[in-house]
Amino acid sequence: MGNSKDRIKFNVGGRIFETTSTTLANAGRDSFFGALFDDDWNLSPPPTKQDHLFFIDRNPDCFAVLLDLLRTGDLNLPATIPERLLHREASFYGLLRHVRTARWGPFDGNRLRLSDSVKGIAPGDGTAVRAGPDGGCCVAHGSVVHVFDWMLEEHCPINLDYQRVNDVGWIDSDNIVLSACEKLGRGDGGMGLFSSSTGDLRYKFQVCHENQVKSYTAGALSFNQDYKIFSSCKGRSNEYGIGVWDQITGKQTDFFYESTGWSLGDADKLQWLNGLNCLLVATLFPRKDNCYISLLDFRDKNMVWSWSDIGSPMAIDEKRVRDAIAMEDSSSICVVNEFEDLGFIDLRMYGGSVRWSSRSRLMKSKMPDEPCYPKLALHEGQLFSSMNDSISVFCGPDWVLTSRLRRSYGGSICDFSIGGDRLFALHSEENVFDVWETPPSPII
């Protein structure tokens, strides 16, 4: 309950609403309402009259729903209000995160439920899916990237004119980075920053070598908290390695050149490690006959840790590494082979061996004619691994299998991604992606 000094009145589209600063504080400092208050959530400047009204020229019906959301934490959307309209108004007030949280609970791999499936328009050529920070996603199909908002409505697609897209990454909810193959004869290729809503190219990221701008093929992408973009790069002369660009200016800031006998420019996976201030680079089978995993420190241009299966005494055909992910909390790197066997490499030992943990006996179903390579993801202490048409969830210090997500339609899963409190799984055969969400906890 608020006192008279705490009460605030709004005139929204001709309707009067009265609430308190305590309720509006639930919106957060980065919301529309946060801008009306000082650091102590007092009106800044205070109104000159007790009955002062803040006028907002927006939809009053949606305002009533959003105000009730701030009061109770529950989203009660009448049938008379289209969800698209509420999405637009919530975006204006900076309350999209609140709406999403009310629609589904905090992400938990063991409680995920299939909420939707979206069919594509080009069967069989889906290559990558990437979850956006606001609950949307983008899907790469050859030279085209389809972008969806959190309501799974498609925006303008991004078309690179028959130039194959290798990777996609979200800088934020408004900007997407695409890496693509070099287009021989055109001097075109590399990376570009695009608007997620309009598909417009905002700028290109160039590679400079010996003061000359070079055309190159960009591969795997990664980002860090210092607004840097990392990409594996493959040029036609000496531009092999990992390039670094500033997200704000688009300018190249660094380049880690590929050393003799190692592979960086063809990397399948990049992952920035905040705690170690290093970049994991993994070049995997079948792109290369052997697998190369390394940690790069850009501060002194040094490879501080590396591992390869070259000369490994184990049965190579059975232990080919198909994906890798670093787990900083346990100082290890998890790898997976085509049978969903998990392996662990100790980061505290330079060039140590893989400790394999067999999971293949758990797979009872028949292998498909064209299986997709397994993929790994780590999210909030849970490990995820795709295998054929399912995704396994592993938990605990020993990474015990605790649940499995499976849907029969669409064929094998070629890629999956977690973000915005959702898991997106892209099927290869029918070009459909599934959306998995955690249902909200029951109200007691």
C-alpha positions as CSV (number, residue, x, y, z in Angstrom):
1,M,0.0,0.0,0.0
2,G,1.3,3.4,-0.9
3,N,0.9,6.8,0.8
4,S,-0.4,9.9,-0.9
5,K,3.1,11.1,-1.9
6,D,3.7,7.7,-3.4
7,R,0.6,7.7,-5.6
8,I,1.0,8.5,-9.3
9,K,-1.6,9.2,-12.0
10,F,-1.4,8.5,-15.7
11,N,-3.6,9.6,-18.5
12,V,-3.1,6.9,-21.2
13,G,-5.1,7.5,-24.4
14,G,-7.8,9.3,-22.4
15,R,-8.2,6.8,-19.5
16,I,-7.0,7.6,-16.0
17,F,-4.8,5.1,-14.1
18,E,-3.5,5.4,-10.6
19,T,-0.7,3.4,-9.1
20,T,2.4,3.8,-6.9
21,S,6.1,4.3,-7.4
22,T,6.6,0.9,-5.6
23,T,4.6,-0.8,-8.3
24,L,6.4,1.0,-11.1
25,A,9.8,0.1,-9.5
26,N,9.0,-3.5,-10.5
27,A,9.5,-2.4,-14.1
28,G,13.2,-1.9,-13.5
29,R,15.6,1.0,-14.1
30,D,15.9,0.4,-17.8
31,S,12.2,0.7,-18.5
32,F,10.1,3.7,-19.6
33,F,9.0,4.2,-16.0
34,G,12.5,4.1,-14.7
35,A,13.3,7.2,-16.7
36,L,10.6,9.1,-14.7
37,F,12.3,8.6,-11.4
38,D,15.6,9.4,-9.6
39,D,17.9,6.8,-8.1
40,D,15.6,6.4,-5.1
41,W,12.5,6.0,-7.2
42,N,11.2,9.5,-6.4
43,L,9.6,11.4,-9.2
44,S,12.2,13.6,-10.9
45,P,11.2,16.3,-11.2
46,P,8.3,16.0,-8.8
47,P,4.9,17.2,-10.1
48,T,3.8,20.7,-9.1
49,K,0.3,19.6,-8.2
50,Q,-1.1,16.7,-6.2
51,D,-3.4,15.7,-9.0
52,H,-0.8,15.9,-11.7
53,L,-1.3,13.5,-14.6
54,F,1.4,12.0,-16.8
55,F,0.0,11.9,-20.3
56,I,1.0,8.9,-22.5
57,D,-0.4,8.7,-26.0
58,R,-0.6,4.9,-26.1
59,N,-3.2,2.1,-26.0
60,P,-5.0,2.2,-22.6
61,D,-6.2,-1.4,-22.8
62,C,-2.6,-2.7,-23.1
63,F,-1.5,-0.3,-20.4
64,A,-4.0,-1.9,-18.0
65,V,-2.7,-5.4,-18.7
66,L,0.9,-4.3,-18.2
67,L,0.2,-2.3,-15.1
68,D,-1.5,-5.4,-13.6
69,L,1.5,-7.4,-14.6
70,L,3.7,-5.1,-12.6
71,R,1.4,-5.3,-9.6
72,T,0.9,-9.1,-9.5
73,G,3.5,-10.7,-11.7
74,D,0.8,-12.5,-13.7
75,L,-0.1,-11.9,-17.3
76,N,-3.9,-11.8,-17.9
77,L,-4.5,-11.0,-21.6
78,P,-8.1,-10.6,-22.6
79,A,-9.2,-12.2,-25.9
80,T,-10.0,-8.7,-27.2
81,I,-6.3,-7.7,-27.2
82,P,-4.2,-9.2,-30.0
83,E,-0.9,-10.6,-28.7
84,R,1.0,-8.7,-31.4
85,L,-0.5,-5.4,-30.0
86,L,0.6,-6.3,-26.5
87,H,4.1,-7.1,-27.8
88,R,4.4,-3.7,-29.4
89,E,3.2,-1.8,-26.3
90,A,5.4,-3.9,-24.0
91,S,8.4,-3.1,-26.2
92,F,7.6,0.7,-25.9
93,Y,7.5,0.5,-22.1
94,G,10.6,-1.7,-21.9
95,L,8.6,-4.6,-20.4
96,L,9.2,-7.4,-22.9
97,R,11.3,-9.3,-20.4
98,H,8.5,-9.1,-17.8
99,V,6.0,-10.4,-20.4
100,R,8.2,-13.3,-21.3
101,T,8.9,-14.2,-17.7
102,A,5.1,-14.3,-17.0
103,R,4.5,-16.5,-20.0
104,W,7.0,-19.1,-19.1
105,G,9.2,-19.9,-16.1
106,P,13.0,-19.8,-15.6
107,F,14.8,-22.1,-18.1
108,D,15.2,-25.7,-16.8
109,G,16.2,-28.4,-19.2
110,N,14.5,-31.1,-17.1
111,R,11.1,-29.3,-17.3
112,L,11.1,-28.2,-20.9
113,R,7.9,-28.7,-22.9
114,L,7.3,-28.4,-26.6
115,S,5.4,-25.1,-27.2
116,D,5.5,-24.7,-30.9
117,S,6.9,-25.8,-34.3
118,V,7.6,-23.6,-37.2
119,K,7.9,-25.0,-40.7
120,G,10.3,-23.5,-43.2
121,I,10.0,-22.9,-46.9
122,A,13.1,-24.7,-48.2
123,P,13.1,-28.3,-47.0
124,G,16.4,-30.0,-46.3
125,D,18.9,-27.1,-46.3
126,G,18.7,-25.7,-42.8
127,T,22.2,-25.3,-41.5
128,A,22.1,-23.3,-38.2
129,V,19.7,-21.9,-35.7
130,R,20.6,-19.2,-33.2
131,A,18.5,-18.1,-30.2
132,G,18.2,-14.4,-29.7
133,P,18.5,-12.6,-26.4
134,D,14.8,-11.6,-26.4
135,G,13.3,-15.1,-27.0
136,G,13.4,-14.9,-30.8
137,C,15.7,-16.8,-33.2
138,C,17.2,-16.8,-36.6
139,V,17.6,-19.8,-39.0
140,A,20.2,-20.0,-41.8
141,H,19.3,-21.8,-45.0
142,G,22.1,-21.7,-47.5
143,S,22.4,-18.0,-48.4
144,V,19.3,-16.8,-46.6
145,V,18.7,-16.1,-42.9
146,H,15.1,-16.1,-41.6
147,V,14.6,-13.9,-38.5
148,F,11.8,-14.5,-36.0
149,D,10.8,-12.4,-33.1
150,W,9.8,-13.9,-29.7
151,M,6.2,-14.3,-30.9
152,L,7.7,-16.4,-33.8
153,E,6.5,-14.0,-36.4
154,E,9.0,-13.7,-39.2
155,H,10.8,-10.4,-40.1
156,C,12.3,-9.5,-43.5
157,P,14.7,-12.3,-44.4
158,I,18.4,-11.5,-45.0
159,N,19.5,-12.7,-48.5
160,L,23.2,-12.8,-49.4
161,D,22.6,-13.6,-53.1
162,Y,23.8,-17.2,-53.3
163,Q,26.6,-16.6,-50.9
164,R,26.6,-19.4,-48.3
165,V,26.1,-18.4,-44.7
166,N,28.5,-20.2,-42.3
167,D,27.4,-18.8,-38.9
168,V,25.1,-16.3,-37.3
169,G,25.3,-14.4,-34.1
170,W,23.2,-11.9,-32.2
171,I,24.9,-8.8,-30.9
172,D,21.6,-7.7,-29.3
173,S,17.9,-8.0,-30.1
174,D,18.3,-5.4,-33.0
175,N,21.6,-6.5,-34.7
176,I,22.7,-9.8,-36.2
177,V,26.2,-10.7,-37.5
178,L,26.5,-13.1,-40.5
179,S,29.7,-14.8,-41.6
180,A,29.8,-16.1,-45.2
181,C,31.9,-17.7,-47.8
182,E,34.1,-15.6,-50.1
183,K,32.5,-15.1,-53.6
184,L,35.4,-15.7,-56.0
185,G,35.6,-13.2,-58.8
186,R,33.6,-10.6,-56.9
187,G,36.1,-9.8,-54.1
188,D,33.1,-10.2,-51.7
189,G,32.6,-12.2,-48.6
190,G,33.4,-12.2,-44.9
191,M,31.1,-10.7,-42.3
192,G,28.3,-8.1,-42.1
193,L,26.1,-6.5,-39.5
194,F,22.4,-6.6,-40.4
195,S,19.3,-5.2,-38.8
196,S,17.2,-8.0,-37.3
197,S,13.9,-6.2,-38.1
198,T,14.5,-4.9,-41.7
199,G,17.4,-7.1,-42.9
200,D,19.4,-4.1,-44.1
201,L,23.2,-4.3,-44.1
202,R,24.6,-1.7,-41.7
203,Y,28.3,-2.3,-42.3
204,K,30.8,-4.9,-43.4
205,F,33.8,-6.2,-41.4
206,Q,37.0,-6.1,-43.4
207,V,40.3,-7.9,-43.0
208,C,43.4,-5.9,-43.6
209,H,46.7,-7.6,-44.3
210,E,49.9,-5.6,-45.1
211,N,47.7,-2.4,-45.3
212,Q,45.5,-4.0,-48.0
213,V,41.8,-5.0,-47.6
214,K,41.4,-8.7,-48.3
215,S,38.4,-10.8,-49.4
216,Y,38.0,-13.8,-47.1
217,T,35.7,-16.5,-45.9
218,A,34.4,-16.1,-42.4
219,G,33.5,-19.1,-40.3
220,A,32.6,-19.6,-36.7
221,L,31.6,-16.5,-34.6
222,S,31.9,-15.5,-30.9
223,F,31.4,-12.4,-28.9
224,N,32.7,-11.1,-25.5
225,Q,31.5,-8.6,-22.9
226,D,34.0,-5.9,-24.2
227,Y,32.0,-5.5,-27.4
228,K,34.5,-7.6,-29.5
229,I,33.6,-9.9,-32.3
230,F,35.7,-12.9,-33.1
231,S,35.6,-14.9,-36.3
232,S,37.7,-17.6,-38.0
233,C,39.0,-16.3,-41.3
234,K,40.4,-18.0,-44.4
235,G,41.9,-15.9,-47.1
236,R,43.7,-16.7,-50.3
237,S,47.2,-15.8,-49.2
238,N,48.3,-15.3,-45.5
239,E,45.0,-14.3,-43.9
240,Y,44.4,-17.5,-42.0
241,G,43.5,-17.3,-38.3
242,I,41.1,-15.5,-36.0
243,G,40.1,-11.9,-36.7
244,V,38.8,-9.4,-34.1
245,W,36.5,-6.5,-34.6
246,D,34.9,-3.8,-32.5
247,Q,31.2,-4.1,-32.4
248,I,30.6,-0.4,-32.1
249,T,32.8,0.9,-34.9
250,G,33.1,-2.2,-37.1
251,K,36.9,-1.7,-37.3
252,Q,39.4,-4.6,-37.2
253,T,41.3,-4.4,-33.9
254,D,43.5,-7.6,-34.0
255,F,44.3,-10.8,-35.9
256,F,45.8,-14.1,-34.5
257,Y,47.6,-15.7,-37.4
258,E,47.5,-19.5,-37.8
259,S,50.7,-21.2,-36.8
260,T,52.4,-23.9,-38.9
261,G,50.8,-27.3,-38.4
262,W,47.7,-26.0,-36.6
263,S,44.2,-25.1,-37.8
264,L,42.5,-21.8,-36.9
265,G,41.1,-20.4,-40.1
266,D,38.7,-23.4,-40.6
267,A,37.4,-23.4,-37.1
268,D,34.0,-25.0,-36.4
269,K,33.5,-23.5,-33.0
270,L,34.6,-20.4,-31.1
271,Q,33.7,-19.7,-27.5
272,W,34.8,-16.8,-25.4
273,L,35.8,-17.7,-21.8
274,N,35.2,-14.7,-19.5
275,G,37.0,-16.2,-16.4
276,L,40.2,-17.1,-18.4
277,N,40.0,-14.1,-20.7
278,C,40.8,-16.5,-23.6
279,L,39.1,-17.7,-26.8
280,L,38.4,-21.4,-27.3
281,V,39.0,-22.4,-31.0
282,A,38.0,-25.9,-32.2
283,T,38.5,-27.3,-35.7
284,L,36.8,-30.7,-35.8
285,F,36.2,-33.7,-38.0
286,P,35.1,-34.0,-40.8
287,R,36.3,-30.5,-41.8
288,K,39.8,-31.7,-41.0
289,D,41.1,-35.2,-40.8
290,N,42.3,-34.4,-37.3
291,C,40.8,-32.4,-34.5
292,Y,42.5,-29.2,-33.0
293,I,41.3,-27.5,-29.9
294,S,43.2,-24.5,-28.4
295,L,42.9,-21.5,-26.1
296,L,44.1,-18.2,-27.4
297,D,45.2,-15.3,-25.3
298,F,45.1,-12.1,-27.4
299,R,46.8,-10.0,-24.8
300,D,50.2,-11.4,-25.6
301,K,49.3,-13.3,-28.8
302,N,49.9,-16.7,-27.3
303,M,48.3,-20.1,-27.5
304,V,48.1,-20.9,-23.8
305,W,46.6,-24.4,-24.1
306,S,46.1,-26.9,-27.0
307,W,45.0,-30.5,-27.7
308,S,44.9,-32.6,-30.8
309,D,44.0,-36.2,-31.6
310,I,47.1,-36.5,-33.9
311,G,48.9,-39.7,-32.9
312,S,46.2,-40.7,-30.5
313,P,46.4,-44.5,-29.7
314,M,42.7,-44.9,-29.4
315,A,40.3,-46.2,-32.1
316,I,40.1,-42.9,-34.1
317,D,37.0,-44.1,-36.1
318,E,35.0,-44.5,-32.9
319,K,36.3,-41.4,-31.1
320,R,36.1,-38.6,-33.7
321,V,35.4,-35.4,-32.0
322,R,32.3,-33.7,-33.5
323,D,31.8,-30.8,-31.1
324,A,33.5,-29.2,-28.1
325,I,32.6,-26.8,-25.3
326,A,34.6,-25.4,-22.5
327,M,33.2,-25.6,-18.9
328,E,35.1,-23.1,-16.8
329,D,33.6,-24.1,-13.5
330,S,35.2,-27.6,-13.8
331,S,38.3,-26.4,-15.7
332,S,37.6,-28.9,-18.5
333,I,36.5,-29.1,-22.1
334,C,33.6,-31.5,-23.0
335,V,33.7,-33.2,-26.4
336,V,31.3,-35.5,-28.1
337,N,31.6,-38.1,-30.8
338,E,29.1,-39.4,-33.3
339,F,27.7,-42.0,-30.8
340,E,27.0,-39.3,-28.2
341,D,29.9,-40.5,-26.1
342,L,30.9,-37.6,-23.9
343,G,34.6,-37.0,-23.3
344,F,36.4,-34.6,-20.9
345,I,39.8,-32.9,-21.3
346,D,41.4,-31.3,-18.2
347,L,42.4,-27.7,-18.9
348,R,44.9,-27.9,-16.1
349,M,47.0,-30.4,-18.2
350,Y,48.5,-29.2,-21.4
351,G,47.7,-31.6,-24.2
352,G,46.1,-34.2,-21.8
353,S,44.1,-37.2,-23.0
354,V,40.3,-37.5,-23.3
355,R,38.5,-39.3,-20.5
356,W,35.5,-40.8,-22.4
357,S,32.2,-41.6,-20.8
358,S,30.2,-43.9,-23.0
359,R,26.5,-43.0,-23.6
360,S,25.9,-45.0,-26.8
361,R,24.4,-47.9,-24.9
362,L,21.6,-45.5,-23.9
363,M,20.6,-45.0,-27.5
364,K,18.0,-47.7,-28.3
365,S,16.7,-46.3,-31.6
366,K,18.0,-47.2,-35.0
367,M,20.6,-44.9,-36.5
368,P,19.1,-42.8,-39.4
369,D,20.5,-43.2,-42.9
370,E,21.9,-39.6,-42.8
371,P,22.5,-38.8,-39.1
372,C,23.4,-35.3,-38.1
373,Y,26.6,-34.6,-36.2
374,P,26.0,-34.1,-32.4
375,K,26.1,-30.6,-31.0
376,L,26.8,-29.5,-27.4
377,A,25.5,-26.6,-25.3
378,L,26.0,-25.5,-21.7
379,H,23.4,-23.5,-20.0
380,E,23.1,-22.6,-16.3
381,G,24.9,-25.7,-15.1
382,Q,23.2,-28.1,-17.4
383,L,24.8,-29.9,-20.4
384,F,22.9,-30.5,-23.6
385,S,23.8,-32.9,-26.4
386,S,21.8,-33.5,-29.6
387,M,21.7,-37.0,-31.2
388,N,19.6,-37.9,-34.2
389,D,16.1,-36.7,-33.4
390,S,16.6,-36.0,-29.7
391,I,18.4,-33.7,-27.2
392,S,19.8,-35.2,-24.0
393,V,20.1,-33.2,-20.8
394,F,23.0,-34.0,-18.3
395,C,23.2,-32.7,-14.8
396,G,25.4,-32.9,-11.7
397,P,29.2,-33.2,-11.2
398,D,29.2,-36.6,-13.0
399,W,26.9,-35.3,-15.8
400,V,24.2,-37.9,-15.4
401,L,21.6,-38.2,-18.1
402,T,18.4,-36.7,-16.5
403,S,16.0,-36.1,-19.3
404,R,15.6,-36.3,-23.1
405,L,13.7,-34.0,-25.5
406,R,12.3,-35.8,-28.6
407,R,9.8,-35.1,-31.3
408,S,9.1,-37.5,-34.1
409,Y,8.4,-35.0,-36.8
410,G,11.1,-33.3,-38.9
411,G,13.9,-35.9,-38.8
412,S,17.4,-35.6,-37.3
413,I,18.3,-32.4,-35.4
414,C,21.1,-30.6,-37.3
415,D,21.5,-27.8,-34.8
416,F,20.0,-26.4,-31.6
417,S,20.5,-23.2,-29.6
418,I,19.5,-21.9,-26.1
419,G,18.7,-18.2,-25.3
420,G,15.9,-15.9,-24.1
421,D,14.7,-18.7,-21.8
422,R,14.0,-21.0,-24.8
423,L,15.6,-23.9,-26.6
424,F,15.3,-24.0,-30.4
425,A,15.9,-27.3,-32.3
426,L,16.4,-27.3,-36.1
427,H,15.5,-30.5,-37.9
428,S,17.3,-31.2,-41.2
429,E,14.8,-33.3,-43.2
430,E,11.6,-31.3,-43.1
431,N,13.2,-27.9,-42.3
432,V,11.2,-27.3,-39.2
433,F,12.4,-25.9,-35.9
434,D,10.8,-26.7,-32.5
435,V,10.5,-24.3,-29.6
436,W,10.9,-25.7,-26.1
437,E,9.9,-23.7,-23.0
438,T,9.8,-24.2,-19.3
439,P,6.2,-23.9,-18.0
440,P,5.6,-21.4,-15.2
441,S,5.5,-22.8,-11.7
442,P,2.0,-23.6,-10.4
443,I,0.4,-20.9,-8.3
444,I,0.0,-22.1,-4.7
